[in-house]
Amino acid sequence: MNKKIRALIAVGGTGGHVFPGINLASNLIKKNYNVTIVTDKRGYKFFKETDKKNVLVFPSSPLIKKNIFLFIFSLLLILYSILRSLILLIYNRPNIIFGMGGYASFPICIAAAILRIKFVIYENNLIIGRANKKLLPFAEKILVSNKKLEGISLKYDFKTIEVGNIIKKEIINFSLDLKIKKKELKILVLGGSQAAQIFAEILPKIFKKCSDEGISIKIIQQCLTYQNRELSSFYKKFNIEHELFNFNDNMIKFFSKINLAITRSGSSVLAELTNANIPFISIPLPSSVDNHQLKNATFYKNRNFSFLVEEKDLKDKLYNLLKEIHENMSKLDEISANQRQYSDKHVYENIDGVLNKILNEKN
């Protein structure tokens, strides 16, 4: 494309919304798009300093129904954000808008509908998010990671286009060759944006039990900054080889060091591990909206891409699972082989096709 096309990407406040938005923006910029991203304060913290110049921060809130005061406050905040979105879109009218899910994406997309600016929404979970469900009647299309998505009325089926998971091209092109030569578990623990704390509290004791029972184990673990010293002291005390890190958006540098991951069940991280052919144990966040993380985890487990342990069963079942895997390391080879049958390598190509069709249609 020779002419700059203006695109606006509205993302929610969690990593599961922000990172697909960042990946999409990177692809569009390479295609000569002029890209602006809108998020809230929660989402803003995921951006690198070098990327923040093209990021706008708008206030956001879910509609809170606990009591009348919170309801009125949240409603006013949403209306205020819609008003700010209208002003932004009037003065900087984009050619296309993407809503990446989460309530922070809602005001921009509603403003787009009011001003008759075309927008598409993206859903990477396996049950449609609440914001996207409300926006679907007004959206041009809903791009989905998988056609198995639940919660969409049949009358909107014509808007649904399966494109795949919007993850980094480097991860799509990465493939881990396990070549397991000895019985040693090299585990990457990914806490994500909502689980680093609880994983650091529960998992080390389970890893110690593994070590005490003669299971050879190495740990690379994401944790919160204030947990570094205590966690490192624990692992050193019990002679468990380890490496700790805090938030990092470049997971690929750890992938070649491991043969197993333990992770929450956000759609993006599960897709990344699957594309990289890394076996993983998925532990869904129990409080995820509509229990969508359990839905994600079950989807991957049923295809033999992963293992699944619910948080309530961690203390009883995770040790037994790790012991079982250690005794039969071929299980990891089997899962990695199954993962090789899946790839999101065409995701950006698919999105480009949808965009070209939408942008070339006459209003």
C-alpha positions in Angstrom: 0.0 0.0 0.0 1.4 3.4 -1.0 -1.1 5.6 0.8 -1.0 5.7 4.5 -4.2 4.1 6.0 -5.1 5.3 9.4 -5.9 2.5 11.9 -6.9 2.7 15.5 -6.6 -0.3 17.8 -8.6 -0.3 21.1 -7.3 -2.8 23.7 -8.5 -3.8 27.1 -6.3 -3.7 30.2 -4.9 -7.2 30.5 -1.9 -8.7 28.7 -4.3 -11.0 26.9 -5.8 -8.0 25.1 -2.7 -5.7 24.9 -0.2 -8.1 23.4 -2.4 -9.2 20.4 -3.0 -5.4 19.9 0.7 -4.7 19.9 1.4 -7.6 17.5 -1.3 -6.4 15.2 0.0 -2.8 15.3 3.5 -4.1 14.4 2.2 -5.9 11.4 0.0 -3.0 10.2 2.9 -0.5 10.5 5.0 -2.8 8.3 2.1 -2.5 5.8 2.4 1.3 5.8 -0.5 1.9 8.1 -0.5 4.9 10.5 -1.5 3.2 13.8 -2.8 4.6 17.1 -3.5 2.5 20.1 -6.1 3.4 22.8 -6.1 1.7 26.2 -6.6 2.4 29.9 -4.2 2.8 32.8 -4.0 -0.9 33.3 -3.1 -1.6 29.7 -0.7 1.3 29.4 1.8 -0.4 31.8 2.4 -3.2 29.3 3.9 -0.9 26.7 7.6 -0.2 26.3 8.7 3.4 26.7 9.6 3.5 23.0 6.1 2.5 22.0 4.1 4.8 24.3 4.3 7.8 21.9 1.5 6.2 19.8 -0.6 5.2 22.8 -3.5 7.2 24.2 -4.9 6.5 27.7 -8.7 6.9 28.2 -10.5 6.1 31.4 -12.6 3.0 31.5 -14.8 0.9 33.7 -17.1 -2.1 33.6 -20.7 -1.4 34.4 -20.7 -2.0 38.2 -24.1 -3.2 39.6 -23.1 -3.8 43.2 -24.9 -0.7 44.4 -26.6 2.4 43.0 -23.7 4.7 43.6 -21.1 2.5 41.9 -23.6 1.9 39.1 -24.0 5.7 38.5 -20.3 6.4 38.8 -19.3 3.6 36.4 -22.0 4.6 33.9 -20.9 8.2 34.0 -17.3 7.1 33.4 -18.3 5.0 30.4 -20.3 7.9 29.0 -17.4 10.3 29.5 -15.0 7.9 27.7 -17.5 7.6 24.8 -17.6 11.4 24.6 -13.8 11.6 24.5 -13.8 8.8 21.9 -16.2 10.7 19.7 -14.0 13.9 19.9 -10.9 11.8 19.0 -12.6 10.1 16.0 -14.1 13.3 14.7 -10.8 15.1 14.6 -8.7 12.1 13.6 -11.0 9.9 11.6 -9.4 6.5 11.0 -10.1 4.3 8.1 -10.6 1.3 10.2 -10.8 0.5 14.0 -10.0 -2.7 15.8 -11.6 -3.6 19.1 -9.4 -6.2 20.8 -11.7 -7.0 23.6 -12.0 -5.9 27.2 -14.2 -3.1 28.6 -11.5 -0.5 27.7 -12.2 -1.2 24.0 -16.0 -0.6 24.3 -16.2 3.3 24.2 -14.1 3.6 21.1 -16.1 1.0 19.2 -19.4 2.6 20.3 -18.2 6.0 19.2 -17.2 4.4 15.8 -20.7 3.0 15.4 -22.3 6.4 16.1 -20.0 8.0 13.5 -20.4 5.2 11.0 -16.7 4.3 11.0 -16.1 0.7 10.2 -14.7 -1.4 13.0 -14.0 -5.1 13.5 -13.6 -6.9 16.8 -11.2 -9.7 17.7 -11.8 -12.6 20.1 -9.0 -15.0 20.9 -10.8 -16.9 23.7 -13.1 -19.8 23.1 -16.1 -18.0 24.7 -16.9 -14.5 23.5 -16.1 -11.7 26.0 -18.8 -9.5 27.3 -17.6 -6.3 25.6 -17.3 -8.1 22.3 -20.7 -9.6 22.7 -22.3 -6.2 23.1 -20.3 -4.8 20.2 -21.0 -7.6 17.7 -24.3 -6.2 16.4 -22.5 -3.0 15.2 -19.2 -4.6 14.1 -18.4 -5.3 10.4 -16.8 -8.6 11.3 -15.6 -10.5 14.3 -12.2 -12.1 13.8 -11.7 -15.2 15.9 -8.8 -17.4 16.8 -10.9 -20.6 16.4 -14.3 -21.4 15.0 -15.1 -23.3 18.1 -15.9 -19.9 19.8 -19.0 -20.1 21.9 -21.6 -17.4 22.7 -22.3 -16.0 19.2 -25.9 -16.0 18.1 -26.5 -17.8 14.8 -27.8 -14.6 13.2 -24.2 -13.2 13.5 -22.5 -16.2 12.1 -22.0 -14.5 8.8 -19.8 -11.9 10.6 -17.4 -14.6 12.0 -14.1 -15.1 10.3 -11.5 -17.5 11.7 -8.0 -15.9 11.3 -6.0 -17.6 14.1 -4.1 -16.3 17.1 -2.4 -12.9 16.7 1.0 -13.8 18.2 4.5 -12.7 17.4 5.9 -13.9 14.1 9.1 -14.9 15.9 7.1 -17.4 18.0 5.1 -18.7 15.1 8.4 -19.4 13.3 10.1 -20.9 16.4 10.0 -24.7 16.8 11.5 -26.5 19.8 13.2 -29.8 19.0 13.1 -31.5 22.4 15.5 -34.4 21.8 15.2 -35.5 25.4 18.4 -37.3 26.3 17.9 -37.7 30.0 15.1 -37.7 32.6 15.3 -34.1 33.7 12.4 -31.6 33.9 13.3 -28.1 32.8 10.3 -26.1 33.6 9.3 -22.5 32.7 6.7 -21.1 35.1 4.7 -18.3 33.5 2.6 -16.3 35.9 1.3 -13.8 33.4 -0.2 -10.6 34.5 -2.5 -12.1 37.1 -0.8 -15.2 38.6 2.9 -14.6 39.3 2.2 -14.0 43.0 0.2 -17.2 43.7 2.4 -19.4 41.6 5.4 -18.2 43.6 3.6 -19.0 46.8 2.4 -22.5 45.9 4.7 -24.1 43.3 8.1 -23.9 45.0 6.9 -26.4 47.7 5.8 -28.8 45.0 9.1 -28.5 43.2 10.9 -29.1 46.5 8.9 -32.3 47.0 9.9 -33.3 43.4 13.6 -32.7 44.3 13.3 -34.6 47.6 11.9 -37.6 45.7 14.8 -37.7 43.3 13.1 -36.0 40.4 15.8 -34.0 38.5 14.4 -30.5 38.0 15.4 -27.0 36.9 13.2 -24.0 37.3 12.9 -20.8 35.3 10.2 -18.8 37.0 8.4 -15.5 36.5 7.6 -13.7 39.8 6.9 -10.3 41.2 9.9 -8.1 42.0 9.3 -8.2 45.7 9.4 -12.0 45.6 12.8 -12.3 44.1 14.9 -12.5 47.3 12.6 -14.9 49.2 12.1 -17.2 46.2 15.8 -17.3 45.3 16.7 -18.1 49.0 14.2 -21.0 49.0 15.5 -22.6 45.9 19.2 -22.1 47.0 18.4 -23.6 50.4 17.1 -26.8 48.8 19.7 -26.9 46.0 17.2 -26.5 43.2 18.7 -25.0 40.0 16.7 -21.9 39.1 16.5 -18.7 37.2 14.1 -15.9 38.2 12.7 -13.1 36.1 10.0 -10.5 36.4 7.7 -9.2 33.7 9.2 -9.9 30.2 7.4 -9.6 26.8 10.1 -11.7 25.1 9.5 -15.2 26.2 11.2 -16.8 23.3 14.6 -16.4 24.9 13.6 -18.9 27.5 12.0 -21.5 25.1 15.2 -23.2 24.1 16.1 -23.8 27.7 13.1 -25.9 28.7 11.0 -29.0 27.9 7.9 -28.1 29.9 5.9 -25.0 30.9 3.5 -24.3 33.7 1.1 -21.5 32.8 -2.2 -19.8 33.3 -4.7 -20.4 30.5 -4.9 -17.1 28.7 -5.5 -17.7 25.0 -2.4 -15.9 23.8 0.1 -17.7 26.0 -1.4 -21.1 25.2 -1.2 -20.3 21.5 2.4 -19.2 21.8 3.5 -22.4 23.6 1.6 -24.5 21.1 3.1 -22.8 18.1 6.6 -23.2 19.7 5.9 -26.9 20.3 6.4 -26.6 24.0 4.4 -29.1 26.2 2.7 -27.3 29.0 0.6 -27.8 32.1 -2.3 -25.3 32.0 -3.7 -24.0 35.3 -6.8 -21.8 34.6 -7.5 -18.7 36.6 -10.6 -19.6 38.6 -11.9 -16.1 38.7 -11.7 -15.5 34.9 -14.8 -14.0 33.4 -17.3 -16.7 32.4 -14.6 -19.2 33.4 -13.1 -18.7 29.9 -9.6 -19.9 31.0 -11.0 -23.3 31.8 -12.6 -23.4 28.4 -9.3 -22.5 26.8 -7.4 -25.1 28.8 -9.9 -27.8 28.0 -9.7 -27.1 24.3 -5.9 -27.6 24.2 -6.0 -30.7 26.5 -8.7 -32.4 24.4 -6.3 -32.1 21.4 -3.5 -33.6 23.4 -1.5 -30.4 23.2 -1.2 -30.0 26.9 -2.0 -31.2 30.4 -4.6 -29.5 32.7 -4.7 -29.1 36.5 -7.2 -26.8 38.1 -6.0 -24.5 40.8 -8.1 -26.2 43.5 -6.3 -29.5 42.8 -2.8 -28.1 42.6 -1.4 -29.4 45.9 -2.8 -32.9 45.3 -2.4 -33.4 41.6 0.6 -31.3 40.3 3.3 -33.4 42.1 1.8 -36.6 40.8 1.6 -35.3 37.3 5.2 -34.1 37.3 6.3 -37.5 38.7 4.3 -39.3 36.0 5.9 -37.1 33.3 9.4 -37.7 34.8 8.9 -41.4 34.8 7.8 -41.4 31.1 9.4 -38.4 29.3 8.1 -39.7 26.0 4.8 -38.0 27.0 6.5 -34.7 26.3 7.7 -35.9 22.9 4.1 -37.0 22.1 2.6 -33.7 23.0 5.2 -31.7 21.1 4.6 -33.9 18.0 0.8 -33.2 18.3 1.5 -29.5 18.5 3.4 -29.6 15.3 0.2 -30.3 13.5 -1.1 -26.8 14.4 0.2 -23.4 13.4 -1.0 -19.8 13.2 1.5 -19.0 10.5 -1.3 -17.5 8.2 -2.9 -15.2 10.8 -1.5 -11.9 9.4 -2.2 -13.0 5.9 -5.7 -13.8 6.8 -6.2 -10.4 8.6 -4.7 -8.6 5.6 -7.3 -10.3 3.3 -10.2 -9.2 5.6 -8.9 -5.6 5.8 -8.4 -5.3 2.1 -12.0 -6.4 1.5 -13.5 -4.1 4.1 -11.5 -1.0 3.1 -12.3 -1.5 -0.6 -16.0 -1.7 0.0 -17.9 1.4 -0.7 -19.6 3.0 2.3 
